[in-house]
Amino acid sequence: MKRLRDNLTSSYFEAANRLQSKRARKKVVAYVESYDDVFFWRQILSQFETDSLYFEIMLPSRMQHLERGKKAVLMRLLSGKTGQSMIACVDADYDYLIQGKTETSRAVISNPYVFHTYAYAIENMQCYAPSLHEVCVAVTLNDHSIFDMEEYLRQYSRAIYSLFVWNIWYYRTPHYSEFTLTDFLRIIEPGGFSLSNPWEPISRVKNKAEKKVAQLWRSHPNEKKSYHQVEVSLTELGVTPDNTYMYIQGHHLFDKVVVPMLSKVCDKLVRQRQSEIARESVHGTQRRNELSCYTNSLADITSMLKKNAGFLRSPQYHQIERDLNTFVQSCNTLANSLPDNKQKDQ
């Protein structure tokens, strides 16, 4: 027996909108993959709400207990149901970069009612390099700049770029199982971070990546043309040697690269601030009170990263912005085309 939610489509929500006063704002339901996606997409979709349109972000109820393949399931649930009153907002994963080589990829890049991150996932957006200093300030309440995190991620990207192109090359063929995403991530894991020798992990990753790239060229000596074609295609899609970190698996970037780096940077910033308090305090009681107040004001790195809105300055956000502007304009065009703007059934 089918339940009501099994029949929820854009047309259903459009009919619900028509029952409202003509002055009421139109509701667009936006389905996302998981709980972590709700706040991220709220940060984005709120930028496009108007006096005549607003978004409500929801999770399909069948999705709540799934641990894997959430996007694939979401796409199946919403297949043929999206429209101007119901959209999907998903991580791009590799589906954007493989450009229609799978059914899910075709749905992600061609459906005007499916919006994606362009970057691999929301975690990549949250780790947007130019915003990481602001995250450190939010965590430590210390605005000193002690390490160039943008340069670190730039050098990390350059170290993995050629191998990343190979990984996409494989995923655009039926032979992706010969060099999987898991294989790629194992090679590009930095293995920790230290402020005393911050560039050693980059050197280690670079050496591992170069060895694998050499092996792949030995295995495919006649694929220079196709490799170059993939590289050109990736450039057109926005991938460069300097920003490759935005397109690798999000959890790997978040957990293995950015959080270890931020942890060391924030630890040092906290010690700096504590030393300043101790040095500037007039007496012991003031020092203890100030240190206690400061300690209680510190924030958690992971929480601050997940709330980081600095990605709204990123090129990937501007791509999302373009798509959503087109969507909102189409909604307005449809509304204005109806008699007296009442959105009545034709």
N, C-alpha and C positions, 0 to 999 in steps of 0.2 A: 504494500500500500504506500503510495507516494504521500509525502508530507508537503505542507505549503512551501517550505524552504527549497524543496526540490524543483519547484516551478518558478523560483525567483529569476526574473530576467530584466533586462533594461526596460522592456515594454511594461512589465508589472510596476516598476518604480515610476515610469512615465505616467501611467494611469493614476497612480497615487498622487503624483504632483498635480495632475489636472483637477483633482478633487479639492485642492486648496484654493484660497482666494487668489484672484489674479495679481494681487500685490504681494503675495507670499513668495519667498525665494524658492527657486527650484533646488531640490536635493539631488545630488549625484552621489550614489553609493560607490565607494572605492574599496574593493577587496584587496587585501594584502596577504602575504604568505605566513607571517608569524607575529607573535606579540612584539618582538623587537622592532618590527617594521612600522608599527602603528605610529609611534612618535616621530620617526624619521619622515614618513610621508605626510604627517600633519604639518611638520615644518615647511614642507614644499607646497602642499596643496593650499595651505592658508594664504599663500602669496597670490592665489588666483581667485579667491572668493570675492564676490561683488555684492551689490545690493540686490541682484537678481538670481544669484547662484551660490550654493555652498556645498561642501563635501562632507560626507560622513564615512569614516574609515571603519571597515568591518573585517572580521575573520570568518570565512565559511565554516560552519559548525563542524563539518566533517574533517576539517583540517587540524583541529585542536590537539589531537592525540597522535599525529603523524610526526615521526622523527626525521624521515628522509624523503627526498623527492617532492618537497612541498610545492615547488613551482609547477612541476609536471602535473601533479594532482589538481592544483588550482586551475591550470589551463584546461584540463579535461572537464572540471566542474562547470567552468564558465564558457566552454566552447559553444559558439552560436548564440550566446545569451547577452554578450556585452553590447553597449550602445551608448547613446547620449545621456542616459540616466544610470548606467552601471558600467564601471570601468575596472580594470585590474592594474595593480602597481606591483612590479616584481623586480627582483635582482636580475641583472643582465646575464650573470655568469659568463660562459663562453658563447652563449647563443647570439649575442650581438656580433662577436668577432668571427664566428664561423659562417655568418651570412647565409642562413637558410639551408644548411646542409642536413638539418634534422627537422622533423615536424614541429617540435617545440620552438626551434630557432625561427622557423618561418612564421609561426604565430606571434612570436615576440616582436619581430622586426617589421611585420607587415600589417598587423591589426591596429587601426587607428585608435582603438579603445583599450589597448594594452600599453602601459607606460613602464619603461625600465630605466635602470640606473646609468646605463652606458658604461660606467665603471663596473667591475665584476660584481660588487655587492655594496650594501649600505656601509659595511665596515670600511671599505676603501674610501668612501666619501667622508666618513667620520675621521679617517686618518689623513685627510688632505694636508700635505706637508706645510703649506704656508700658514695653516691654522694651528699647528701643534704648539707653538710658543704660547698662544692664548690659552690652550688647554693646561699647560704648565702653570701659567699664572693663576688660573682658576683653581688648580689643585693646591698650590703652595703659597699663593698671595705674595709672590716674589717676582718682580718684573725684570730681573737681571737676565741677560742672554749669555749663557755659558757654553752653548754648543750649537753648531749650525745643523739643525735637524733637517732642513730642506736639502742641504748639500749631501747629508748622509743618505737620504732616500733617492736623491739624484744619482749618486754613485752606485747605490744598490741596484737601481734600475738599469744603469749602463752595464753592470756586471752580469745581469741576467737576460738582457735584451735579446741577444742572438739565440739563446736557448729557448726563450719564450716564443720567438718566431717559429722555431722548429716545432714546439708543442702545438701551436695553432695550425701549422702545416699538417701535422698528423691528424688533428681533430677535424680538418676539412677533407679528410680521406676516410675510407672504410677501415683503415689500419691504425686507428687511434689507440687500440689496445697495446700496440708495440711501444708506445711512449706515452703513458697515461699522465693525467694531472698529478696523481700520487707520486709517480716517478719524478716528475718535474719539481714538485714541492720538496721532495727529499733532498734533491741536489741544491736547491736555493735556500735551504734553512741556514741562517747565520750561526746558530749555536751559541747564543748569548751576546752580551754587550758590556763593555767596560769603558768608562770615561778615560781611564789611564792609557788605553790603547784602542780607541774607537774604530779605527779603520781596519783592524786586523780581521774582523768578521767579513768585511767587504772583500778583502784580499782572498780569504778562504773560499767564499762563494764564487768569486771570479775564477779561481783556479779549478774548482770543481765543474763549473759551467763550461769553461773552455775545453776541458778534457772530454766532456760529453758531446759538445759541438763537434770536436774533431772526430769522435767516434761516429757520429751521425753522418758526417760528410764522407767518411770511408764507406759507410753502408749505402749511401745514396750519391755516388759521384756524378751522376747524370741529372741531378735535380736542381742545378743552379738556377735555371730559368724559372721553375715553379716556385722555388724558395724566394727568389726575387719578386715574383708576382705576389706572393703572400705578404712580403714585406711592404711592397707598394700599397697593397690593399689596406694593410694595418695603418699605414701612415695616413691614408685618406679617411680612415675611421677615427683618427685622433691619437693613435698610439705612436710614441716616439721613444728613443733610447732614454730620455730623461724622465718620462712619466710612466714607465712600464709598471711600477708598483701599483698604479690605480687599476690594473687589469688582471693581476694575479688573484688567486683565491683570497677572499676577504678575511676569513678566519686566520689564515696563515699570516697575512700581513699584520693583522691586529694582534694576534697572540705571540707570534714568533719574532716579529721585527719591531713593531712600534711600541708595544707595551714594555718589553725589556729595555728599550732605549729610554722611554719616558720615565721608567722607574728609577734608573740611575740618575737622570737629569734632575728629577724632582727631589730625590733623596739629597742631592748636593744643594739644591736651592733651599730646602728646609733647613739643612745644617747651617747654611749661610745666614738665614734669617734668625735662627736660634742663637748663633754667635753674636749677631748684631744686638739682639735683645739683652743678652748677658753682658755685653760690653757697655751698653748705654744705660743700663739700669743703675739707679742711684744706690739701692740697697737690696738685700736678699729677698725681702718680701715683695718688692716691686718686680724683681726678676722672676720669682715663682709665679706671681699673678699674670704677668705678661706672657710667660712661656705657656702657662695653662690656657690662657685665652687664645693664643696662637694655635696651639695644638688642637684645641676644640674647633678651630675654624678650618682646619685642613680638610680636603675633599679626597675622594677615592678616584684614582686614575681611570679605571674602567668606566665608572659612572659618568665622569666628565667627558670622556671620549664619546660615549653613547649619546650625550646631550649636545655634543659639539655641532654648532651651526655654521662653522667656518666654511664648510663645503659649498655654501650658497654663493661663494666667490669663484668656484671652480669652473673650468670649461665644460665639464660633464654636466654640472647643474644647468648651465646655459643651454645645453642640448635638450635637457628635460624641459626647461622653460619654453623653448621654441615649440615643442610638441604640445605642451599644455595650453600655450597661447592659441595655437591652431584649434585645439579642441574647444576652448571656451568661446572663441569667435564663431565656430560652427554652431554651438548651442545658441548663441545670441542671434545668429542669422536665422536659424529655424524658428526661434521664438518670435522674431520680428515679422516672419513671413506668414504667421497665423493671424486670422481676422481678429482685430482689436487686441492682439497680443494676449489672448485668453487661453491659448494652447488647448482649444477644443478639438474633439475628435472630428476628423474630416468626414 
